[in-house]
Amino acid sequence: MKNKPIYVETSISSDMEKVWEASQNPELHEQWDLRFSSITYLPKKENEPQLFEYKTNIGFGFSIAGWGKSVGTFHAKDNSRTSSLHFGTAQKISPIKEGKGYWKYEPEQDGVKFFTQYDYDVRFGTLGKMIDRVLFRPIMGWATALSFDVFKRWLEKGDTPSSQYVRFFSHWLITILFFFVWVYHGLVPKLLLMHPEEVSMTQGMLPLTVNEAQNIVSTAGVIEIVFGILWVLYSNKRRLLKIQVVVFPLLTLSTLIGDATVFGDPFNPLTFNLTLFVLSVIGLLVSKDIPTAKSCKRSR
């Protein structure tokens, strides 16, 4: 079964010339498009397509370099514009072998409807097609949509792509960190190991038997795991951050009441909770107006 082409659409409150220039000028384009690290136009011959070379850094010192050519067309009938694309790479590390697509610019009452559709052939036969369907194509669609939203915010609000991407990736690194911290501390020391210090601190706060304290520790572990999972499933991350700004000082205070001697240990609850408290505050600061792929239309 043939995979569906990738389609992304957004409306930008800006004039046609600005949208065209910011997407066709390679120095501007590479600033907002997550799919490309650099784009270099080659000398253009008269009546020939614009040839270009691109490079995409994929981490750990690796990059994918490829070629492309584009043709811009102006449609006088409705004042729209089209940029047709043909691209590919000879590098075996790239799942994409060769592809074609277009960018379309249509005037609207309050701006420009900017949309793209593209498709490509993949390497590695049937296995490559399966990986593309399950993993690579959804990532490419998401990266295109996120880039379009960054582009839109740049032209509409003047919010530079670099600052948007700093906020976006900082936000998600903090999200993944808190997911791991809560799930780990609920699962390992409380449920799997039933660490003696957890039990003794609980007994230090309340007059409980060992079994009663262990039950409370287990319940707390389940609550922490659920809260950690919320970091992945719950969309309003700012609300979770606000909860943590209150919770971490309370956890520090409860530890002090339960067993103040642990504050002399290396990497003790004071330094640990203080670090997470500061990260929560930083998360609140960077999580305002984060770009999102969800803002773009993904089908016709």
ABEGO torsion letter per residue (X at the ends): XBBBBBBBBBBBBBBAAAAAAAAABAAAAAAABAABABBBBBBBBBGBBBBBBBBBBAEGGBBBBBBBBBBBBBBAAAGBBBBBBBBEBABAABABABBBBBBBBBBBAAEBBBBBBBBBBBBGEAAAAAAAAAAAAAAAAAAAAAAAAAAAAAAAAGBBAAAAAAAAAAAAAAAAAAAAAAAAAAAAAAAAAGBAAAAAAAAAABBBBAAAAAAAAAAAAAAAAAAAAAAAABABAAAAAAAAAAAAAAAAAAAAAABAAAAABBGBAAAAAAAAAAAAAAAAAAABGBBBAAABBABX
